[in-house]
């Protein structure tokens, strides 16, 4: 048969982790021989790379106003209107129709991204009316955020049963079963498939930067300034005080705060924007200090780097804390809560990390992108 055509939809609202995770999946799809389209609804990210041979569609972008995710802003920083939603919905439908996919992956929806149902539910309805609709999968990380509203979970089950052929859980049940954060998982057990964790292992830029350094990062959102300030103050208190430190700061952070950080940085400290070769830098750094976003943690574990993570806990976010705690129990990293983070406590965590054995990447499944591509392709090719 002709090469399967796979379309992946993603909407990042605060940071860029969701976008980079599905880009890793898209690259794996392309390597497996699939014709691949990546449709993004978030703000463009200049660090996104490695999309050669992949069709990339940028929808009119939207972002969340804050960590509550309740208000969507368009590219002009205005709250989105019904007319804007209708316009974007039509552009999404046109992209899907023009590509003609054999399979579609919606990242996080319907477990999350309910804000985007104005375009996703009409799209799913449109696909249902096709004589031979594409296979439809949800691509979802291992841990969901706080599930405080039962009706949301019931809606999720209804959408999955009505539209979806499978749920690709990017995790390992031996570390955290999906039902731990989605109690109704038993109702869709026949659709669940664990892929292992997603970590980019191919499109990693070779770099000499980061060798022997302490790398401090907070992802691509605007939630890292407290970590950077604490890290600078912790440096002289830690065993790593004589090593070069490099702070990778998102351009979404406040410009004034970045300027203040640069003034405070002393000799041996580099402050620069986030870099696309960050995964390569991790492979030979002395230590990584970061938030505990899914991508950063998996890239760090895949590199074998020692790490201290300070999970983001703003809004109703709980997934970073839970995943980091489970991995810390396995001796794979050191964890420090935002609440307890101070120069002194961070310095002690740094010292513990530097004296622990380097983590072995083979102790955790990190082939989730390749497994996702294999699973989707097999199901497409098995259709009569």
C-alpha positions as CSV (number, residue, x, y, z in Angstrom):
1,X,0.0,0.0,0.0
2,X,1.0,3.6,-0.3
3,X,2.8,5.2,2.6
4,X,0.3,5.9,5.5
5,X,-0.6,9.5,5.9
6,X,-0.5,10.6,9.6
7,X,-1.7,14.0,10.9
8,X,-0.8,15.2,14.4
9,X,-2.7,18.1,16.1
10,X,-1.2,19.9,19.0
11,X,-2.2,23.0,21.0
12,X,0.4,24.3,23.5
13,X,-0.9,27.0,25.7
14,X,1.7,28.0,28.3
15,X,5.1,26.4,27.6
16,X,6.2,24.5,24.5
17,X,6.6,21.0,25.9
18,X,3.6,19.6,24.2
19,X,4.8,20.9,20.8
20,X,8.2,19.4,21.2
21,X,6.9,16.1,22.4
22,X,4.7,15.7,19.3
23,X,7.5,16.9,17.1
24,X,9.5,13.9,18.4
25,X,6.6,11.6,17.5
26,X,6.3,13.3,14.1
27,X,10.0,12.7,13.4
28,X,9.5,9.0,14.4
29,X,6.5,8.7,12.1
30,X,8.6,10.1,9.2
31,X,11.5,7.8,9.9
32,X,9.0,4.8,9.8
33,X,8.0,5.8,6.3
34,X,4.8,7.7,7.0
35,X,3.8,10.9,5.2
36,X,3.4,13.2,8.2
37,X,1.7,16.5,8.9
38,X,2.1,18.4,12.2
39,X,-0.6,21.0,12.9
40,X,0.2,23.5,15.7
41,X,-2.2,25.9,17.3
42,X,0.2,27.6,19.7
43,X,2.6,30.4,19.4
44,X,5.5,29.7,17.0
45,X,8.6,28.4,18.7
46,X,12.0,29.4,17.2
47,X,13.7,26.5,18.9
48,X,11.6,23.9,17.1
49,X,13.8,22.0,14.7
50,X,14.3,18.8,12.8
51,X,11.0,18.9,10.8
52,X,12.6,18.2,7.3
53,X,10.2,16.1,5.3
54,X,7.3,16.8,7.6
55,X,4.4,19.1,6.5
56,X,4.0,21.8,9.1
57,X,0.8,23.9,9.4
58,X,0.7,26.9,11.8
59,X,-2.9,27.8,12.7
60,X,-3.6,31.3,13.9
61,X,-2.0,31.0,17.3
62,X,-3.5,31.1,20.7
63,X,-2.1,30.9,24.2
64,X,-3.4,30.8,27.7
65,X,-3.5,34.1,29.6
66,X,-2.2,32.5,32.8
67,X,-1.7,29.1,34.5
68,X,-5.5,28.7,35.1
69,X,-5.9,28.1,31.3
70,X,-9.3,29.7,31.5
71,X,-8.8,32.6,29.0
72,X,-7.4,32.2,25.5
73,X,-5.5,35.1,23.9
74,X,-4.9,35.4,20.2
75,X,-1.7,36.6,18.5
76,X,-2.6,40.3,19.3
77,X,-3.0,39.5,23.0
78,X,-6.7,39.9,22.7
79,X,-9.2,37.5,24.1
80,X,-10.4,35.2,21.4
81,X,-13.9,35.8,20.0
82,X,-16.5,33.5,18.5
83,X,-15.6,34.9,15.0
84,X,-11.9,34.0,15.7
85,X,-12.9,30.5,16.8
86,X,-15.0,30.0,13.6
87,X,-12.1,31.2,11.4
88,X,-9.6,28.9,13.1
89,X,-12.0,25.9,13.0
90,X,-12.4,26.4,9.2
91,X,-8.6,26.5,8.8
92,X,-8.1,23.3,10.7
93,X,-10.8,21.5,8.8
94,X,-9.2,22.7,5.5
95,X,-5.7,21.5,6.6
96,X,-7.1,18.0,7.5
97,X,-9.2,17.7,4.3
98,X,-6.4,18.8,2.1
99,X,-3.9,16.3,3.6
100,X,-6.3,13.3,3.6
101,X,-4.9,11.4,6.6
102,X,-5.2,7.7,7.2
103,X,-4.7,8.4,10.9
104,X,-5.0,11.4,13.2
105,X,-3.5,12.0,16.6
106,X,-4.9,14.7,18.8
107,X,-2.5,15.5,21.6
108,X,-4.1,15.5,25.0
109,X,-7.7,16.0,23.9
110,X,-10.1,14.8,25.0
111,X,-8.4,14.3,28.4
112,X,-7.4,18.0,28.3
113,X,-7.5,21.0,26.0
114,X,-11.3,21.3,26.5
115,X,-10.8,24.9,25.5
116,X,-10.3,23.7,21.9
117,X,-13.4,21.7,21.6
118,X,-14.9,24.5,19.5
119,X,-12.7,23.2,16.7
120,X,-12.0,19.6,17.6
121,X,-15.6,18.3,18.1
122,X,-16.8,19.7,14.7
123,X,-13.7,18.2,13.1
124,X,-14.4,14.8,14.6
125,X,-18.0,15.0,13.6
126,X,-17.0,15.9,10.0
127,X,-14.6,12.9,10.0
128,X,-17.3,10.6,11.2
129,X,-19.4,11.4,8.2
130,X,-16.7,10.3,5.7
131,X,-17.2,7.0,4.0
132,X,-13.8,5.8,5.2
133,X,-12.8,8.0,8.1
134,X,-9.2,8.0,9.3
135,X,-8.2,6.1,12.4
136,X,-8.3,8.5,15.3
137,X,-6.0,8.3,18.4
138,X,-5.4,10.4,21.5
139,X,-1.8,11.0,22.3
140,X,-1.5,11.6,26.1
141,X,1.3,11.7,28.6
142,X,1.4,9.3,31.5
143,X,0.0,11.6,34.2
144,X,-3.0,13.9,34.0
145,X,-3.5,17.0,36.1
146,X,-6.0,17.2,39.0
147,X,-9.3,15.7,38.0
148,X,-11.6,17.7,40.2
149,X,-14.8,17.6,38.0
150,X,-16.4,14.2,37.4
151,X,-18.4,15.6,34.5
152,X,-15.2,16.4,32.6
153,X,-14.1,12.7,32.9
154,X,-17.5,11.6,31.8
155,X,-17.3,13.8,28.8
156,X,-13.9,12.4,28.0
157,X,-15.2,8.9,28.1
158,X,-18.1,9.8,25.8
159,X,-15.8,11.5,23.2
160,X,-13.4,8.5,23.3
161,X,-16.2,6.0,22.8
162,X,-17.8,8.0,20.0
163,X,-14.8,9.0,18.0
164,X,-11.5,7.4,19.0
165,X,-9.9,4.1,18.0
166,X,-7.2,4.2,20.7
167,X,-5.4,6.1,23.5
168,X,-1.6,6.2,23.2
169,X,-0.3,6.6,26.8
170,X,3.2,7.9,26.7
171,X,4.4,6.2,29.8
172,X,5.0,2.9,31.6
173,X,2.4,1.3,33.9
174,X,5.3,-0.1,36.0
175,X,6.1,3.4,37.0
176,X,2.6,5.0,37.0
177,X,-0.6,3.3,35.7
178,X,-2.9,5.6,33.9
179,X,-5.8,4.9,36.3
180,X,-3.8,6.5,39.1
181,X,-4.7,9.9,37.6
182,X,-7.7,8.9,35.5
183,X,-9.9,6.8,37.7
184,X,-12.3,5.9,34.8
185,X,-9.6,4.2,32.8
186,X,-11.2,0.8,33.3
187,X,-14.1,2.0,31.0
188,X,-11.7,2.4,28.1
189,X,-9.2,-0.4,28.9
190,X,-9.7,-1.9,25.4
191,X,-8.5,1.4,23.9
192,X,-5.4,2.0,26.1
193,X,-1.9,1.3,24.8
194,X,1.3,2.2,26.7
195,X,4.0,3.3,24.4
196,X,6.8,4.0,26.8
197,X,8.1,7.5,27.4
198,X,8.9,10.0,24.6
199,X,12.5,11.1,24.4
200,X,14.2,12.5,21.3
201,X,17.1,10.1,20.5
202,X,17.8,11.0,16.9
203,X,17.4,14.7,16.1
204,X,19.9,15.7,18.8
205,X,22.3,18.4,17.7
206,X,26.0,17.6,18.4
207,X,27.5,20.3,20.5
208,X,30.5,21.1,22.7
209,X,28.5,23.5,24.8
210,X,27.6,22.4,28.2
211,X,30.6,20.2,28.8
212,X,31.3,20.1,32.6
213,X,28.7,22.8,33.2
214,X,25.7,23.1,35.5
215,X,22.8,23.7,33.2
216,X,19.8,25.6,34.7
217,X,16.6,25.6,32.6
218,X,12.8,26.1,33.0
219,X,11.4,25.2,29.6
220,X,9.9,27.5,27.1
221,X,7.3,29.2,29.2
222,X,7.4,32.2,31.5
223,X,7.5,30.3,34.9
224,X,11.2,30.0,35.6
225,X,12.5,33.3,37.1
226,X,12.2,32.2,40.7
227,X,14.3,29.1,39.9
228,X,17.0,31.1,38.1
229,X,17.2,33.5,41.1
230,X,17.5,30.7,43.6
231,X,20.1,28.9,41.5
232,X,22.3,31.9,41.3
233,X,22.1,32.3,45.1
234,X,22.7,28.6,45.6
235,X,25.9,28.4,43.4
236,X,28.4,29.6,46.0
237,X,26.9,27.3,48.7
238,X,27.2,24.1,46.6
239,X,29.9,21.6,45.6
240,X,29.5,23.0,42.1
241,X,30.6,26.5,43.0
242,X,33.8,26.3,40.9
243,X,32.1,24.9,37.8
244,X,30.8,27.1,35.0
245,X,27.0,27.6,35.2
246,X,24.7,28.3,32.2
247,X,21.2,29.6,32.6
248,X,18.9,29.0,29.6
249,X,16.1,31.5,29.9
250,X,12.9,31.5,27.9
251,X,12.3,34.7,25.8
252,X,8.7,34.6,27.2
253,X,10.1,35.7,30.6
254,X,9.8,39.3,31.6
255,X,12.5,41.4,29.8
256,X,13.2,43.5,32.9
257,X,13.6,40.3,35.1
258,X,16.1,38.9,32.5
259,X,18.1,42.1,32.6
260,X,18.2,42.0,36.4
261,X,19.4,38.4,36.2
262,X,22.2,39.3,33.8
263,X,23.4,42.1,36.2
264,X,23.4,39.6,39.1
265,X,25.4,36.9,37.2
266,X,29.0,36.9,38.3
267,X,32.1,35.4,36.6
268,X,31.6,31.9,35.4
269,X,27.9,32.3,34.7
270,X,26.4,32.4,31.2
271,X,22.9,33.6,30.7
272,X,21.4,33.0,27.2
273,X,18.1,32.1,25.6
274,X,16.9,28.5,25.4
275,X,18.7,26.5,22.8
276,X,17.6,23.8,20.3
277,X,20.8,21.8,21.2
278,X,19.8,21.5,24.8
279,X,19.4,17.7,24.7
280,X,23.0,17.5,23.3
281,X,24.3,19.7,26.1
282,X,22.8,17.4,28.7
283,X,24.9,14.5,27.4
284,X,28.1,15.9,28.9
285,X,27.0,18.4,31.5
286,X,28.0,18.2,35.1
287,X,24.5,18.6,36.4
288,X,21.0,19.7,35.2
289,X,18.8,21.9,37.4
290,X,15.4,22.3,36.0
291,X,11.6,22.3,36.3
292,X,10.2,18.8,36.0
293,X,8.4,19.0,32.7
294,X,7.9,15.7,30.9
295,X,10.2,16.5,28.0
296,X,13.1,17.9,30.1
297,X,13.0,15.0,32.5
298,X,13.0,12.4,29.8
299,X,15.7,14.1,27.8
300,X,17.7,14.3,31.0
301,X,17.2,10.7,31.9
302,X,18.0,9.7,28.3
303,X,21.3,11.6,28.5
304,X,22.4,9.9,31.7
305,X,22.9,13.3,33.4
306,X,22.6,13.9,37.1
307,X,19.7,16.1,37.9
308,X,17.9,18.2,40.4
309,X,14.3,19.0,39.5
310,X,11.9,21.6,41.1
311,X,8.5,20.7,39.8
312,X,6.2,23.5,38.6
313,X,3.1,23.6,40.8
314,X,1.2,26.7,39.7
315,X,-2.5,26.6,39.1
316,X,-3.8,23.1,39.4
317,X,-0.7,21.4,38.1
318,X,0.2,18.2,39.8
319,X,1.7,16.0,37.1
320,X,5.3,17.3,37.4
321,X,5.4,16.7,41.1
322,X,4.0,13.2,41.0
323,X,6.2,12.0,38.1
324,X,9.3,13.5,39.7
325,X,8.6,11.9,43.0
326,X,8.2,8.5,41.5
327,X,11.5,8.8,39.6
328,X,13.3,10.1,42.7
329,X,12.1,7.0,44.5
330,X,14.1,5.0,41.9
331,X,17.2,7.0,42.5
332,X,17.1,8.6,39.0
333,X,17.1,12.3,40.2
334,X,16.8,14.6,43.2
335,X,13.6,16.5,43.8
336,X,13.0,19.8,45.6
337,X,9.5,21.3,45.9
338,X,8.8,24.9,44.9
339,X,7.6,25.5,48.4
340,X,10.8,24.4,50.0
341,X,13.2,25.8,47.4
342,X,15.7,28.2,48.9
343,X,19.4,28.8,48.1
344,X,20.3,26.6,51.0
345,X,18.0,23.7,50.2
346,X,18.8,23.8,46.5
347,X,22.6,23.7,47.3
348,X,22.0,20.6,49.5
349,X,20.1,19.0,46.7
350,X,22.9,19.8,44.2
351,X,25.4,18.2,46.6
352,X,23.3,15.0,46.9
353,X,22.9,14.8,43.1
354,X,26.7,15.2,42.5
355,X,27.5,12.4,44.9
356,X,24.9,9.9,43.6
357,X,25.6,7.5,40.7
358,X,24.7,8.7,37.3
359,X,21.3,7.4,36.2
360,X,21.2,4.5,33.8
361,X,18.9,5.3,30.8
362,X,18.2,1.6,30.4
363,X,16.2,1.5,33.6
364,X,13.2,3.3,32.0
365,X,11.5,2.8,28.6
366,X,12.4,5.8,26.4
367,X,11.4,4.4,23.0
368,X,7.8,5.9,23.1
369,X,8.1,7.8,19.9
370,X,9.3,4.8,17.9
371,X,6.7,2.6,19.5
372,X,3.9,5.1,18.7
373,X,4.9,5.2,15.1
374,X,5.1,1.4,14.9
375,X,1.7,1.0,16.5
376,X,-0.1,3.5,14.4
377,X,1.4,2.3,11.2
378,X,0.5,-1.3,12.0
379,X,-3.1,-0.4,12.7
380,X,-3.4,1.6,9.5
381,X,-2.0,-1.2,7.4
382,X,-4.1,-3.8,9.1
383,X,-7.4,-2.1,8.0
384,X,-9.3,-4.1,5.4
